[in-house]
Structure formats: C-alpha cells, structure tokens
C-alpha cells in the first residue's frame, strides 16, 4: 500500500463533498456508505459513489479512493461491493472485522466482483473497532495479501470507546496500549500503520500534537474527518528537509566507512553501525515515495 499520510472520510451520497475532499490535498479519500449515509439513501448512494470514482479519475490518477462498505453482519456488503467495485477504485475500507475469517469473507466477495467488473489489485484498510479485534489484530493483519493498512483506535466516541469504557483525553494515554498492539501487528505483517482520528474540528494545535505523538510512536499516517485537518496531518507525517539531510548524510557516511573496512563510526556525535544504516535506507525510501506524491 502507498504510504498515505492523510485518509479523509466523506459521506458517499455527497458528491460535491467528494470533490472538496480531493481538493484538500488528502493522499487518500474514503467514500462512506456506512455510518454517515442514512438507511433510506444507502441504495442510491452506491450509484453516486461509483459515479464519483469515475469522475475523480478523469482528472486525478494519484489520490487513493477507498469505499467504506456496510459491515458483513448487515447483509448489505455484497450489494455495496457489486456497485462500487469499478475501475478507478483503490480498495475497500472494511469495517467491523474481528478475525481472519471475516477477512476471507471479504476476499470471496472481492474475488467475484473484481473478475466480473474487470478490476484488480484492490486492498483493505481495516479499522480495529472492538475488543475482539484488538486481541486478534495480528491474525487479521496477516489473513490476506489484500490487507494493506490497519488503524490503531483513538476516537472519543467510536465503538471501541464504548466497548473498552475508556475516558478520552487529548494525550491519548488511555488508548496507548490498544494502539500499540495494532502498531506491532502492522510491523510484523509489514503493512501501513495508521493512527485514529482527532474529533475536535476547531483545535488544530491539539490535532498537531496528537498526530506528532502518533508519528513518534511509529504510525505513518492518520485518519481525518474534515478537510481543514488535511494540511496539518500531511505536514506532520511528511519528512522534513532537516531529516532528509540527516539520514542521507548518515547513509553516505556509513557507506564510505564500510568501503574502508569499518563497520562502526561516529556521525554528528552519534555512534552508528549497520542497524542505523538500515533504518536510514528504509526511512529515505519512504520519504522519497512521499515527496514524489507531493510533486504530482
């Protein structure tokens, strides 16, 4: 999966909002068919989402386009996928997954509709929304090659908050263990690790602090629910010029020392060895991908 910094949600039945979401500069847009769409509009929203995907792709081939379908238990998932698995779709935001068999049920549906609608390579973003999902997050992360990202929960009013019963704080200590479980599962499965959303729409300083704390923990992107949050999220999860210069210098210094038969050296006052070099290469690879996306 692409190293999406910002994943912005928009109600699927609001096509003008989709255009605004893309214009916000979000790396990825999720067109929602679940919670933000009234039951009476879900059927018509499917066609609207399919039309929105086609319209966006006429002018933008780079932005990630995912659809959050209704959960398997609603028995609406198949009809959702039948309508929205169209050329231009990047993947499915798959809610209420708790175990590997849930992922395989999504796989069976996608295999069918990909073949029928001449679409391929769809991926999943999986939110971790229940206690059972927390316990099984590694099982879920490794259940299918389609699983490209998982989200460490952090919201004040989401399902996980009700299930666990935590009291939300801006610092996020009450969800640190939950998010850390998901982060480690993502690392073991080698998929993209996303941190959850910031619900206070007006508090951009708080958003920046929360996003920065998530980045320091190891997450590499974040869910957003308003276009005004995208710039801050992108900024936090983008490599700075100073960091790029530091890691490039570190890699060059190590390569020069290695060529001279030295496996450890001092770099800007730090002791570095092969582990530091390997980290620098991975960091620079991700930074290059992000910077290329920003140039397009």
C-alpha positions in Angstrom: 0.0 0.0 0.0 1.1 3.6 -0.7 2.4 5.4 2.5 -0.7 7.5 2.8 -0.3 10.3 5.3 -3.9 11.5 5.3 -7.0 9.4 4.9 -10.0 11.7 4.7 -13.6 10.5 5.1 -16.5 11.9 3.2 -20.2 10.8 3.0 -20.6 8.8 -0.2 -24.0 10.4 -1.0 -22.5 13.9 -1.1 -20.6 14.1 -4.5 -19.7 17.8 -4.0 -18.1 16.9 -0.7 -16.0 14.2 -2.5 -14.6 16.9 -4.8 -13.8 19.1 -1.9 -12.0 16.2 -0.2 -9.8 15.6 -3.2 -9.1 19.3 -3.5 -8.0 19.4 0.1 -4.8 17.6 -0.8 -5.6 14.3 1.1 -3.5 11.4 0.0 -6.5 9.1 0.2 -10.2 9.7 0.3 -12.7 7.2 1.8 -16.2 7.4 0.3 -18.5 6.3 3.1 -21.6 4.0 2.7 -21.8 3.1 6.3 -22.5 5.5 9.3 -22.7 8.8 7.5 -25.3 7.6 5.0 -29.0 7.4 6.2 -30.6 4.0 5.7 -33.1 5.4 3.2 -30.3 6.7 1.0 -27.9 3.7 1.0 -29.1 2.2 -2.2 -28.9 5.4 -4.2 -25.6 6.2 -2.5 -24.0 3.2 -4.2 -24.5 4.6 -7.6 -23.4 8.0 -6.5 -20.2 6.6 -5.2 -19.5 4.7 -8.4 -20.1 7.9 -10.4 -17.8 9.9 -8.0 -15.0 7.4 -8.5 -15.3 7.7 -12.3 -15.4 11.5 -12.1 -12.4 11.9 -9.9 -10.3 9.5 -12.0 -11.0 11.7 -15.1 -8.6 14.3 -13.6 -6.7 12.6 -10.8 -5.0 9.2 -11.1 -2.9 9.5 -7.9 -5.3 10.0 -5.0 -6.3 6.8 -3.2 -10.0 6.1 -3.5 -11.5 3.7 -1.0 -15.1 2.9 -0.1 -16.3 2.1 3.4 -18.9 -0.5 2.9 -21.5 -1.6 5.4 -20.4 -4.5 7.7 -20.9 -8.1 6.8 -23.5 -8.6 9.6 -25.8 -6.0 7.9 -26.1 -8.2 4.7 -25.6 -5.1 2.7 -21.9 -5.6 1.9 -22.4 -7.7 -1.2 -24.7 -5.1 -2.8 -22.3 -2.3 -1.8 -19.4 -4.1 -3.5 -21.4 -5.1 -6.6 -22.0 -1.4 -7.2 -18.7 0.3 -6.2 -16.0 -2.2 -7.4 -15.4 -0.3 -10.6 -12.3 0.8 -12.5 -10.5 3.6 -10.5 -11.3 2.1 -7.1 -8.2 1.6 -5.0 -9.6 -0.5 -2.2 -12.2 -1.2 0.5 -12.3 0.3 4.0 -13.6 -2.9 5.7 -15.5 -2.2 9.0 -16.2 -4.5 11.9 -13.6 -7.1 11.1 -12.7 -9.1 14.2 -10.9 -12.3 13.0 -9.3 -13.8 10.0 -12.4 -15.5 8.7 -14.0 -12.1 8.3 -11.2 -11.0 6.0 -11.6 -14.2 4.0 -15.4 -13.4 3.6 -14.4 -10.0 2.1 -11.9 -11.8 -0.1 -14.5 -14.1 -1.5 -16.8 -11.2 -2.4 -14.0 -9.1 -3.9 -12.6 -12.0 -5.9 -16.1 -12.3 -7.5 -16.7 -8.7 -8.2 -13.2 -7.9 -9.4 -13.5 -10.6 -12.0 -16.9 -9.6 -13.0 -16.2 -5.9 -13.2 -12.7 -6.1 -14.7 -11.0 -4.6 -11.6 -7.8 -5.9 -9.9 -5.4 -5.3 -7.1 -7.9 -3.9 -4.5 -6.6 -3.6 -1.0 -8.2 -3.2 2.5 -7.8 -0.6 5.2 -9.0 -2.3 8.3 -10.2 -0.3 11.4 -9.8 -2.0 14.7 -13.1 -1.3 16.4 -13.8 -4.0 19.0 -12.1 -5.7 21.9 -12.1 -9.0 20.0 -10.4 -7.2 17.1 -7.7 -5.9 19.4 -6.9 -9.4 20.6 -6.9 -10.8 17.0 -5.2 -7.9 15.3 -2.1 -9.8 14.2 -4.4 -12.6 12.8 -6.3 -10.0 10.9 -3.2 -8.2 9.6 -1.8 -11.5 8.1 -5.1 -13.0 6.9 -4.9 -11.8 3.3 -2.4 -10.1 1.0 -5.2 -7.6 0.4 -4.8 -6.2 4.0 -2.6 -3.1 3.3 -3.2 -1.0 6.4 -4.8 -1.1 9.9 -5.9 1.7 12.2 -5.0 1.9 15.9 -8.1 3.2 17.7 -8.1 6.5 19.4 -11.6 8.1 19.0 -13.6 9.6 21.8 -17.0 8.3 20.7 -16.3 5.3 18.4 -17.3 1.7 19.0 -14.0 0.8 20.7 -14.5 3.6 23.3 -17.9 2.2 24.2 -16.6 -1.4 24.4 -13.5 -0.7 26.5 -15.1 2.1 28.5 -12.1 4.4 28.5 -12.4 8.1 29.2 -10.8 10.0 26.3 -8.0 12.6 26.8 -6.1 14.7 24.3 -2.9 13.0 25.3 -4.3 9.6 24.4 -2.7 7.5 27.2 -6.0 5.6 27.6 -5.6 4.2 24.1 -1.8 3.8 24.1 -1.9 0.0 24.8 -4.7 -0.5 22.2 -2.9 1.4 19.5 0.5 -0.2 20.4 -1.0 -3.7 19.9 -2.2 -2.7 16.4 1.1 -0.9 15.6 3.1 -4.0 16.4 0.8 -6.2 14.3 1.3 -3.8 11.4 5.0 -4.0 11.8 5.1 -7.8 11.9 2.7 -8.0 8.9 4.7 -5.3 7.0 1.6 -3.2 6.4 0.9 0.5 6.7 0.2 1.6 10.3 -2.4 4.4 10.7 -3.4 6.2 13.9 -7.0 7.1 14.6 -8.8 10.4 14.2 -8.9 13.7 16.1 -12.5 14.7 16.6 -12.2 18.4 17.8 -12.6 20.1 14.4 -11.5 23.6 15.6 -8.5 22.6 17.6 -5.7 22.4 15.0 -3.0 22.8 17.7 -4.3 19.7 19.5 -4.5 17.8 16.2 -0.9 18.6 15.5 0.2 17.5 19.0 -1.8 14.2 18.7 -0.5 13.5 15.2 3.0 14.1 16.2 2.7 11.8 19.2 1.4 9.1 16.9 4.3 9.6 14.5 6.8 9.3 17.3 5.1 6.1 18.4 5.6 4.6 15.0 2.4 5.4 13.0 2.9 6.7 9.5 -0.5 8.3 8.7 -3.8 9.3 10.2 -7.5 9.3 9.6 -9.2 12.7 9.2 -12.8 13.7 9.2 -12.6 17.2 7.9 -10.7 18.9 5.0 -9.3 21.5 7.4 -7.3 18.8 9.1 -5.5 17.5 6.0 -2.8 20.1 5.7 -1.7 19.6 9.4 -1.8 15.8 9.1 0.2 15.9 5.8 2.7 18.2 7.4 3.2 16.0 10.5 3.7 12.8 8.5 5.9 14.4 5.8 9.7 14.2 6.1 11.3 17.5 6.9 14.3 18.8 4.9 16.4 18.5 8.0 15.5 14.9 8.5 16.2 14.1 4.8 19.6 15.7 5.0 20.4 13.9 8.3 19.6 10.4 7.0 21.2 11.0 3.6 24.4 12.1 5.4 24.2 9.1 7.7 23.9 6.6 4.9 26.7 8.2 2.9 29.0 8.3 6.0 28.3 4.6 6.7 28.9 3.6 3.1 32.2 5.4 3.0 33.3 3.8 6.3 32.2 0.4 5.1 34.2 0.7 1.9 37.2 1.4 4.1 36.6 -1.7 6.2 34.9 0.0 9.2 31.6 -1.3 10.5 31.0 1.4 13.2 31.7 5.1 13.3 30.8 8.5 14.7 28.3 10.6 12.8 27.3 14.0 14.2 28.3 12.9 17.7 26.4 9.6 17.4 27.8 6.1 17.4 26.3 4.4 14.3 26.6 0.9 12.8 24.7 -1.3 10.3 21.4 -1.1 12.2 21.4 2.7 11.9 22.3 2.5 8.2 19.4 0.0 7.5 17.0 2.3 9.3 18.2 5.3 7.3 17.7 3.4 4.0 14.1 2.4 4.9 13.4 6.0 6.1 14.8 7.5 2.9 12.8 5.1 0.7 9.5 6.1 2.4 10.5 9.8 2.3 11.2 9.5 -1.5 7.7 8.0 -2.1 6.0 10.7 -0.1 7.9 13.5 -1.8 7.1 12.1 -5.2 3.4 12.1 -4.3 3.7 15.7 -3.3 5.2 16.7 -6.6 2.4 15.2 -8.7 
